[in-house]
């Protein structure tokens, strides 16, 4: 099988479910506003921490895009615990990444991923509740780090939630994740095509767990982009538990956001969050490997069980073409066009 065929297999397997996930993400965004979340998450209670983790699971925001929303919540009265819970649960999971997990992997991993994200967020919030008494300077301006295109939260005129959701999903959201999603799909195809199984299998064990944690925590890759990478590595012999580390740590934290967030939850708060993510991820990694072995769950991934290289249904091919067009549009509008404008301005 050629690399192009492998890449097309990844795209055509992912596209229909991802487009559906984007549509659902748009509906969620259209009807669940930051103002509504603020009303639910106010106050320093364990209940607000629990609700922050639950509400964060389906929301389609990356670890950069979630910062303005989370800081708005913090400045509106949300506690360190609720803010941290929301900050972790939201980028680790999302309706778009859950849809991609189902499209490329299997049902157990589709369920395990948001469950693990919930526990890492909730436990981090509980630890913040008991051990972090940091007080926020409410005059501090909301800033972002790695996603410079993310705008400061502001009052906006009321608009139709369906129109608002459609625009968010198929313009803002896909543009934000297009570069990393394309990178993840291409890298997944490269791994599947070229990386030897023996090398991937050598990562299994505690040494590999700590290596993936050390790499994943400071680096950034969005939740949707981690899915094809993790799926490819598992097909090459990586254990499901180690793949889960990739799915959780890359989206949850990155070095740039760590430096920004210490202004809002304190250095102790940052340490607590990283510790909670690392410990909970390691525990779930071990439990997942045990579950797949003990219950003999087959690694019957959708990406491997369907040969879409020939005879794909028309709607699968159409979805793939639409996804490729959206990714190219997003990369051009968010990565290439701003640079062209900057160069043009420099010429004058």
Phi, psi and omega in degrees: 000128181284165180296320180298318178296319179296317179296317178297323177300318179294316183293314187287334175286323185279321195304308185299314181290323180294318178298320176296317178299321178296320179297316178294321177300321178297319178297317179299314181295324182292328186253341179249102182265165177299325179298319179292321179296321180301320181295329183276326191260007179290151178093155182259079181227159176293327177299319179293327177294315178300314181293326178296318179294317180295314182291330182287334186303309184275347186291133185269073178232139177280176184290345174270314183294338182283341186298309180301321179295314182294319180292324175299318177298317182297315181288344179265005174116357177293145183283170173304320182293312180294320179297314180295319179300316179293318181298328183272313185295321188294308180285334180292332182219168180177156184299329178290316180287327175297318178298319179294323178299317178293323182292322189254341186241238182217174184295316179304315180292328177296326179278317184296320185303305179291330177296314178296321178298319179299312184294321178295322179289315183294317180293320176300318179295320178297317178297322176297319182301319185269331191239357182235114181250026182299135178253131183278137170281106188287355175271357181293133180284143176287126179232162175236170183238273190285341177253081185296341180282348179289128185272155175295140179299135182211162177291137181230150178296150180292134178223166180304125183297329178290316178295316179299316180293319179297315180297318180297312186292313189260008172230291184297306186294310182295326176296318181297322186260358189301313183297311182289326178293316176298318178300316181296317180295315179295316180296321177300317178295321178297315179299312181297325185276322194240336187278129180293142179297326182298321181291318180294317181299333181291345179281340183298138182122180184293326178300315178295323178300313182290326177297313181295323175297315182296327179279319188288324186295314182277343183266159180242131167207134188290162187299319180295323182288334179289337188295308178297328178294311180296319180298317180296317180295322178293322177294336178269001175118357177291139182290152179303324180296319178290325176297324179297326177300319178296318183294331186263316190283320182303312180285333191286323185220160166200159189299319182297316181289329176302318181293326179286315189290340180296340177287341187251333177235000177084162179296321177297321179297320177297315180299316180299315181298313181296318179299314181297315179300314183295312184292313181295320178297317178297317179298312179294326178301315179293316181297320181294316177299320178296317183295316180297325180281312185294321182262004178053042177292127180283144176274064184267074184288142177299325181294334182262335188272355178235125175267098182269005181296333180227140170069032177292147177297153184299323182289332175290315178296318179297318178298319180296317179296317179298316180297315179299317179298319180293321179294316179296319177299314181297316180297319180294312186290326186261334185247320186268310184302315178300325179290322177296318179295322180294317179295320179296318178295324179294328180295331182273000000 
